[in-house]
Amino acid sequence: MKQKNQTVVTTFILLGLQGPINIRMLLFILFLVIYCMTICGNLLIITLVSSDKNLQSPMYFFLTQLSISDIIISTDVVPYMLHILLNGEGNINFIGCIIQLYFFSASETSDCLILTVMAYDRYVAICKPLHYVSIMNRGHCMKLAFLSWTLSFSIILIDSITTAMLHFCGSNIIDHFFCDLVPLLELSCSDTKIVKLEVSLLSAPLLLIPSIIILFSYINILFTVLTTSSNTVRQKAFSTCSSHLTVVSLYYGTLFSVYALPIKGQSLRISKILSLIYTVFTPLLNPFIYSLRNKDIKKALQNTFSKICVF
């Protein structure tokens, strides 16, 4: 009877990044610039790979998939975070919160799987160069990309539906800048043990299996590179892998810090900062990391600007 007298929550209040109005305005400008640069940088990667014949290879095809995923993450989280910074807080209805959670989680998962596929691509290119063309043909690449997107959005759909079925009747204040799973579960009046178990059973393989594949790929790559006698091959291998390793380290480092290995007594401020890294900064850094360290993309960019200048 007590539960029936409680008000059912239909709207959540996101507190976002709290602080004085002048600090929030500075953060608003900073994150607005970052968001614009993120969208432009990732769209530029997609455009270059799609239009330049020299970039028609599996590595760049998967890079465009990563850019698409990063655009989804940024667009799902940043615009409403900017709204919260302007207003001090933001209201989001229950359906909107679940939708934001779904697209955020699905795109993060797709990032994870696409990075794994990219590691596999580098493994085949360096460890099995004679079979690379036959293994990583266009059809196989399309299947790997399709599998990554389908697995991400279908598995996360199950988690999102289960979360949406929970009962919320107490506080509706989320001390975060977007609807994340952990804060939502903490607000639920329902027993969340089954939901947490389901999320763990579905999510753990999506983190552990890709991690094992990436580790296996780079152990074999390292062994192959160190046993080769050609310095040119070594330099080329390290240059093609360094960008991917940088992104993987940044992505998995923050992800494991927040979800897999949370620090006991971790403050909300630290949690928010870590969340900012993989929702705001990583999607921005990805195109710059790959473009600044890649001669092919630099050349394609120069050719594109040359064509524009001619017109």
PyMOL commands that set and color helices and strands:
alter all, ss='L'
color gray80, all
select helices_A, chain A and resi 21-51+53-55+58-87+94-127+129-135+138-164+181-187+193-227+231-260+268-292+295-310
alter helices_A, ss='H'
color red, helices_A
select strands_A, chain A and resi 11-14+90-93+173-174
alter strands_A, ss='S'
color yellow, strands_A
deselect
rebuild
show_as cartoon
